[in-house]
Amino acid sequence: MTRLRRLRKNKQIRNLLQENRLCLDEFIYPLFVVEGNNIKNEISSMPGIYQQSIDNILKECEYLCKNGIFQIMLFGIPEIKDSIGGSALSEDSIVAKAIRAIKKHFSEMIVSADLCFCEYTDHGHCGILNENNDVDNDKTLEILGKQAVILAQSGADIIAPSAMMDGQVTTIRQALDESSLKDKLIMSYSTKFSSAFYGPFRDVADSTPSFGDRKTYQQNPANRNEAIRESLLDENEGADILMVKPALSYLDIVRDIKESSLLPLAVYNVSGEYAMLKNAAKANLIDYERMLLEIMLSFKRAGADIIISYHTKEIQKLIIES
């Protein structure tokens, strides 16, 4: 037995030699905002996660700030949807209004705004469709730029494009710069796989495609080299933060990208991962808290600098308790 192995029997030595730790500052908590008042609808496939009106979002933010959580990501569910997601292109869009309210009451909160159109279109795809019902990449870029400026002007600190359109980071960066918003960060969903792990999210965001799927513009889960290349392309276009989504089944990709880029790297611990753990706990199949911490540490060990997770409030309690 080596000296280090013997010494690890001492808890203080073991803690001293621990290579990765969880820090609350590295977590981002997703929130889903809807129109109306006094609305807090729990999503059956994601226990503990809600669609909330702005008044309840503000109560949530108050709780988060009091408990040391100052990073959120906003998703919007509009009342009206159309073929081009027009409600997202207004200063009165649900997310824009929520950002202004949050920044008015909690200026210390760092707000990331998801930038896509799947929640806003009546067909559930991530942009404008052409005559063949395929997403028109270039036309979608135009409205992504417009939406980015609206969200940034409303007070978003970080714009997080998730549409997976070719050239979206270039378009958004140019739109922000031309609007004197050069200090706004872009956290690109740079490697986003066409994954079965998104199912519960589509319940809470009301974004299930009405036909087909998103395989033509999201990544093939079988492709490693393409996944790395996609993130490096976004880095070259001006992204400030890269992201891998989902997280748990793609830790090899997280490590590959971390070794290929010096940019901060986020992972999105997605809804399917969250729901599996919750249901396993409900069935008394696992040591829930221990497994949760182990999974989060696996993200850090693989190379993640930022973890976007629905477990963030639970992680806060576990960090305090430990």
FENVEN-V324383 format. One record per helix or strand. SS is the DSSP state (h for helix, s for strand). FROM is the first residue (numbers start at 1). LEN is the number of residues. If there is no record, write none. Layout:
SS_FROM_LEN, SS_FROM_LEN
This chain:
h_3_5, h_11_6, h_24_3, s_27_8, s_40_4, s_46_8, h_54_13, s_71_7, s_82_1, h_86_4, h_94_12, s_110_6, s_121_1, s_129_1, s_135_1, h_137_18, s_158_4, h_168_11, s_185_3, s_191_3, h_196_9, s_219_1, h_224_14, s_241_5, h_248_13, s_264_6, h_271_12, h_288_15, s_306_4, h_312_10
